Amino acid sequence: HLLLAGEGELQAAMEEKAKRLGIYDSVSFLGVQKDTSIWYQAMDVFLMPSLFEGLPVVGIEAQASGLPCVFSDTITDEIILSDRAVRLSLEQPDEVWAKELIRLGTADRDRAEGRSVVRSAGYDIVEETKRLQEIYVSLIEK
């Protein structure tokens, strides 16, 4: 089953394409979601074949949820936080993308590991808050 979260100008075209491909009943168009964490738990693999991105928070969240991730190489390489995340060129054939999704989605993994991987990469709000507090206190003391 495919989950598509978010909204945009291409949504109607995506829905129409899913109908043409005969997969519409296997796709859930979720729309805008305030809490995506519950959806990550329903996923086997996260896919983001974006044309234009910087460092998307959604990619960090997916890895924190322990999901294997496949990103397009248009996304900055800083998005790769674990050995279960890869970047592929949008020029690669669909078969290459499909094989990578299957490889990552069927590999044994410990989903709880994702949280520590993301934390060790510096994306821990508690630790970063402490670090910012130390910076502010040192500036005030000057």
Backbone as CSV, one residue per row, in Angstrom:
resi,resn,N_x,N_y,N_z,CA_x,CA_y,CA_z,C_x,C_y,C_z
1,HIS,0.845,-1.169,0.000,0.000,0.000,0.000,0.893,1.236,0.000
2,LEU,0.506,2.267,-0.690,1.270,3.503,-0.806,0.564,4.616,-0.043
3,LEU,1.320,5.324,0.809,0.787,6.466,1.547,1.410,7.727,0.977
4,LEU,0.595,8.673,0.567,1.080,9.960,0.070,0.558,11.053,0.984
5,ALA,1.477,11.712,1.686,1.101,12.775,2.609,1.396,14.123,1.979
6,GLY,0.574,15.104,2.320,0.775,16.457,1.829,-0.215,16.806,0.740
7,GLU,-0.162,18.062,0.346,-1.015,18.564,-0.726,-0.163,19.416,-1.642
8,GLY,-0.626,19.580,-2.828,0.103,20.425,-3.762,-0.610,20.489,-5.091
9,GLU,-0.029,21.241,-5.979,-0.664,21.474,-7.273,-0.730,20.221,-8.138
10,LEU,0.061,19.207,-7.828,0.063,17.977,-8.621,-0.830,16.879,-8.038
11,GLN,-1.525,17.157,-6.945,-2.313,16.112,-6.298,-3.372,15.518,-7.229
12,ALA,-4.123,16.351,-7.916,-5.165,15.839,-8.821,-4.539,14.984,-9.915
13,ALA,-3.387,15.407,-10.428,-2.696,14.626,-11.460,-2.228,13.292,-10.895
14,MET,-1.771,13.284,-9.642,-1.334,12.035,-9.004,-2.513,11.086,-8.815
15,GLU,-3.638,11.618,-8.419,-4.821,10.779,-8.239,-5.260,10.197,-9.578
16,GLU,-5.244,11.028,-10.618,-5.627,10.559,-11.950,-4.654,9.494,-12.459
17,LYS,-3.375,9.693,-12.218,-2.377,8.708,-12.655,-2.574,7.378,-11.928
18,ALA,-2.865,7.446,-10.627,-3.120,6.223,-9.866,-4.327,5.479,-10.440
19,LYS,-5.336,6.213,-10.871,-6.510,5.577,-11.493,-6.125,4.926,-12.817
20,ARG,-5.344,5.659,-13.645,-4.919,5.107,-14.941,-4.076,3.850,-14.783
21,LEU,-3.248,3.819,-13.740,-2.384,2.662,-13.499,-3.129,1.510,-12.823
22,GLY,-4.364,1.757,-12.413,-5.153,0.720,-11.754,-4.729,0.461,-10.316
23,ILE,-4.084,1.435,-9.673,-3.616,1.253,-8.297,-4.291,2.201,-7.319
24,TYR,-5.291,2.908,-7.768,-5.926,3.932,-6.924,-6.388,3.369,-5.577
25,ASP,-6.925,2.153,-5.569,-7.398,1.555,-4.320,-6.254,1.137,-3.398
26,SER,-5.027,1.152,-3.910,-3.850,0.801,-3.111,-3.062,2.028,-2.676
27,VAL,-3.626,3.210,-2.895,-2.969,4.460,-2.530,-3.875,5.229,-1.569
28,SER,-3.291,5.680,-0.459,-4.020,6.545,0.471,-3.456,7.951,0.333
29,PHE,-4.285,8.866,-0.113,-3.917,10.275,-0.216,-4.281,10.918,1.121
30,LEU,-3.276,11.131,1.961,-3.501,11.546,3.344,-3.738,13.038,3.524
31,GLY,-3.357,13.841,2.547,-3.470,15.284,2.701,-2.448,15.799,3.696
32,VAL,-2.658,17.018,4.173,-1.746,17.617,5.141,-1.938,16.926,6.485
33,GLN,-0.840,16.575,7.122,-0.872,15.886,8.411,-0.144,16.716,9.460
34,LYS,-0.773,16.893,10.612,-0.117,17.618,11.704,0.869,16.729,12.444
35,ASP,0.557,15.442,12.566,1.424,14.503,13.269,1.741,13.340,12.340
36,THR,2.898,13.408,11.716,3.280,12.357,10.769,3.868,11.133,11.460
37,SER,4.217,11.238,12.734,4.877,10.130,13.422,4.039,8.854,13.418
38,ILE,2.742,8.978,13.509,1.902,7.769,13.496,1.960,7.078,12.139
39,TRP,2.116,7.841,11.078,2.181,7.247,9.742,3.511,6.549,9.509
40,TYR,4.593,7.090,10.072,5.898,6.432,9.923,5.856,5.018,10.470
41,GLN,5.096,4.821,11.533,5.020,3.495,12.137,4.285,2.495,11.249
42,ALA,3.518,2.976,10.300,2.796,2.101,9.377,3.616,1.775,8.133
43,MET,4.771,2.408,7.987,5.566,2.271,6.767,6.676,1.238,6.902
44,ASP,7.044,0.656,5.765,8.196,-0.239,5.689,9.420,0.499,5.170
45,VAL,9.199,1.501,4.334,10.278,2.277,3.746,9.736,3.658,3.396
46,PHE,10.613,4.658,3.445,10.232,6.038,3.151,10.882,6.443,1.833
47,LEU,10.114,7.033,0.940,10.589,7.435,-0.374,10.359,8.922,-0.574
48,MET,11.415,9.626,-1.031,11.282,11.062,-1.299,12.036,11.404,-2.590
49,PRO,11.366,11.223,-3.731,12.006,11.540,-5.023,11.748,12.987,-5.427
50,SER,12.246,13.891,-4.627,11.953,15.307,-4.802,12.808,15.950,-5.886
51,LEU,12.219,16.913,-6.582,12.962,17.674,-7.590,13.801,18.772,-6.956
52,PHE,13.275,19.414,-5.927,13.947,20.545,-5.294,13.795,20.452,-3.786
53,GLU,14.870,20.254,-3.078,14.837,20.210,-1.617,16.167,20.692,-1.075
54,GLY,16.133,21.155,0.139,17.350,21.448,0.880,17.587,20.289,1.816
55,LEU,17.341,20.512,3.086,17.433,19.469,4.103,16.039,19.313,4.706
56,PRO,15.235,18.400,4.181,13.846,18.273,4.630,13.728,17.628,6.013
57,VAL,13.002,18.281,6.890,12.774,17.761,8.235,12.081,16.407,8.162
58,VAL,11.209,16.224,7.205,10.480,14.970,7.077,11.453,13.793,6.890
59,GLY,12.553,14.010,6.225,13.551,12.958,6.043,14.260,12.610,7.335
60,ILE,14.494,13.613,8.159,15.104,13.382,9.472,14.113,12.640,10.370
61,GLU,12.853,13.068,10.333,11.817,12.403,11.127,11.672,10.936,10.726
62,ALA,11.691,10.665,9.436,11.554,9.282,8.964,12.702,8.418,9.480
63,GLN,13.911,8.956,9.440,15.054,8.195,9.943,14.988,8.029,11.459
64,ALA,14.490,9.043,12.172,14.325,8.943,13.625,13.318,7.848,13.973
65,SER,12.379,7.596,13.069,11.397,6.531,13.272,11.956,5.165,12.907
66,GLY,13.210,5.147,12.488,13.855,3.884,12.153,13.554,3.380,10.760
67,LEU,12.992,4.240,9.934,12.649,3.812,8.581,13.867,3.827,7.660
68,PRO,14.000,2.813,6.817,14.964,2.929,5.736,14.426,3.968,4.756
69,CYS,15.314,4.747,4.156,14.884,5.871,3.328,15.604,5.893,1.984
70,VAL,14.858,6.223,0.949,15.422,6.441,-0.380,15.061,7.867,-0.781
71,PHE,16.106,8.684,-0.978,15.955,10.085,-1.345,16.533,10.304,-2.731
72,SER,16.023,11.295,-3.423,16.655,11.682,-4.680,17.930,12.446,-4.359
73,ASP,18.856,12.447,-5.317,20.129,13.133,-5.082,20.015,14.642,-5.229
74,THR,18.806,15.140,-5.439,18.578,16.586,-5.416,18.502,17.100,-3.982
75,ILE,18.327,16.177,-3.046,18.314,16.508,-1.627,19.756,16.496,-1.141
76,THR,20.105,17.468,-0.345,21.470,17.595,0.145,21.953,16.306,0.817
77,ASP,23.242,16.002,0.659,23.762,14.744,1.193,23.761,14.689,2.720
78,GLU,23.547,15.822,3.389,23.427,15.824,4.848,22.194,15.063,5.326
79,ILE,21.283,14.739,4.436,20.086,13.985,4.808,20.419,12.543,5.177
80,ILE,21.542,12.047,4.738,21.917,10.659,5.015,22.506,10.584,6.421
81,LEU,21.717,10.057,7.364,22.125,9.953,8.757,22.411,8.522,9.168
82,SER,21.951,7.560,8.390,22.148,6.157,8.760,22.562,5.350,7.537
83,ASP,22.995,4.134,7.794,23.376,3.251,6.694,22.154,2.649,6.003
84,ARG,20.975,3.018,6.482,19.735,2.572,5.845,19.052,3.704,5.087
85,ALA,19.858,4.682,4.688,19.348,5.795,3.883,20.282,5.974,2.693
86,VAL,19.692,6.143,1.518,20.478,6.316,0.297,19.889,7.438,-0.543
87,ARG,20.731,7.966,-1.419,20.302,8.965,-2.403,20.516,8.365,-3.778
88,LEU,19.516,8.519,-4.640,19.591,8.030,-6.013,19.295,9.163,-6.982
89,SER,19.898,9.088,-8.137,19.643,10.082,-9.172,18.250,9.878,-9.760
90,LEU,17.579,10.977,-10.024,16.277,10.895,-10.693,16.432,10.405,-12.131
91,GLU,17.650,10.414,-12.634,17.935,9.910,-13.983,17.987,8.384,-14.023
92,GLN,18.096,7.750,-12.843,18.134,6.290,-12.787,16.777,5.725,-13.217
93,PRO,16.787,4.576,-13.877,15.510,3.963,-14.279,14.663,3.568,-13.053
94,ASP,13.373,3.471,-13.271,12.444,3.078,-12.202,12.860,1.770,-11.546
95,GLU,13.420,0.849,-12.337,13.819,-0.454,-11.818,14.885,-0.318,-10.728
96,VAL,15.801,0.622,-10.893,16.854,0.846,-9.891,16.218,1.324,-8.589
97,TRP,15.289,2.260,-8.699,14.585,2.762,-7.514,13.801,1.629,-6.843
98,ALA,13.096,0.844,-7.642,12.285,-0.252,-7.097,13.159,-1.272,-6.372
99,LYS,14.289,-1.634,-6.958,15.183,-2.609,-6.319,15.713,-2.090,-4.992
100,GLU,16.043,-0.808,-4.944,16.555,-0.222,-3.702,15.463,-0.175,-2.638
101,LEU,14.247,0.165,-3.030,13.127,0.167,-2.082,12.891,-1.223,-1.514
102,ILE,12.936,-2.224,-2.378,12.725,-3.602,-1.928,13.873,-4.047,-1.025
103,ARG,15.106,-3.744,-1.432,16.275,-4.141,-0.631,16.202,-3.551,0.777
104,LEU,15.963,-2.255,0.860,15.912,-1.598,2.161,14.658,-1.971,2.944
105,GLY,13.541,-2.114,2.251,12.273,-2.393,2.924,12.150,-3.796,3.457
106,THR,12.963,-4.717,2.955,12.872,-6.107,3.411,14.045,-6.522,4.287
107,ALA,15.018,-5.646,4.475,16.189,-5.969,5.307,15.802,-5.988,6.782
108,ASP,16.469,-6.856,7.540,16.265,-6.869,8.989,16.726,-5.543,9.559
109,ARG,15.974,-5.050,10.514,16.346,-3.776,11.100,15.729,-3.621,12.482
110,ASP,16.364,-2.788,13.256,15.883,-2.435,14.584,15.366,-1.005,14.500
111,ARG,14.062,-0.839,14.459,13.486,0.493,14.272,13.853,1.442,15.412
112,ALA,14.050,0.913,16.607,14.385,1.760,17.753,15.757,2.409,17.575
113,GLU,16.593,1.830,16.764,17.934,2.354,16.512,17.900,3.732,15.849
114,GLY,16.856,4.026,15.109,16.759,5.282,14.375,16.875,6.507,15.249
115,ARG,16.283,6.442,16.409,16.310,7.585,17.317,17.735,7.934,17.729
116,SER,18.535,6.919,18.069,19.911,7.190,18.495,20.771,7.656,17.331
117,VAL,20.503,7.152,16.135,21.252,7.584,14.952,21.029,9.076,14.710
118,VAL,19.799,9.504,14.795,19.464,10.903,14.560,20.017,11.780,15.679
119,ARG,19.929,11.306,16.904,20.490,12.062,18.040,21.991,12.256,17.883
120,SER,22.695,11.195,17.505,24.148,11.291,17.373,24.547,12.209,16.224
121,ALA,23.638,12.440,15.291,23.903,13.369,14.181,23.633,14.823,14.584
122,GLY,23.192,15.042,15.830,22.980,16.402,16.315,21.555,16.897,16.206
123,TYR,20.597,15.988,16.039,19.197,16.390,15.918,18.402,15.972,17.152
124,ASP,18.878,16.374,18.308,18.196,16.084,19.560,17.811,17.412,20.197
125,ILE,16.536,17.675,20.310,16.079,18.974,20.793,16.518,19.251,22.225
126,VAL,16.565,18.224,23.057,16.971,18.432,24.447,18.442,18.838,24.499
127,GLU,19.278,18.105,23.786,20.722,18.414,23.787,21.000,19.759,23.113
128,GLU,20.321,20.034,22.031,20.542,21.297,21.327,20.046,22.485,22.144
129,THR,18.976,22.291,22.917,18.487,23.343,23.803,19.525,23.649,24.878
130,LYS,20.118,22.601,25.452,21.172,22.798,26.455,22.357,23.548,25.848
131,ARG,22.736,23.166,24.643,23.871,23.802,23.975,23.589,25.290,23.720
132,LEU,22.387,25.601,23.244,22.018,26.999,23.035,21.987,27.778,24.345
133,GLN,21.493,27.155,25.401,21.458,27.811,26.712,22.874,28.144,27.161
134,GLU,23.800,27.224,26.977,25.198,27.469,27.354,25.781,28.634,26.550
135,ILE,25.448,28.710,25.284,25.927,29.818,24.448,25.372,31.137,24.960
136,TYR,24.061,31.182,25.230,23.443,32.413,25.718,24.031,32.841,27.060
137,VAL,24.206,31.887,27.965,24.754,32.206,29.284,26.185,32.749,29.137
138,SER,26.979,32.142,28.271,28.352,32.628,28.084,28.362,34.030,27.486
139,LEU,27.421,34.334,26.634,27.340,35.679,26.046,26.907,36.709,27.076
140,ILE,25.989,36.331,27.944,25.510,37.236,28.996,26.640,37.525,29.976
141,GLU,27.440,36.514,30.264,28.528,36.674,31.224,29.641,37.555,30.701
142,LYS,29.710,37.769,29.396,30.780,38.601,28.819,30.527,40.024,29.033
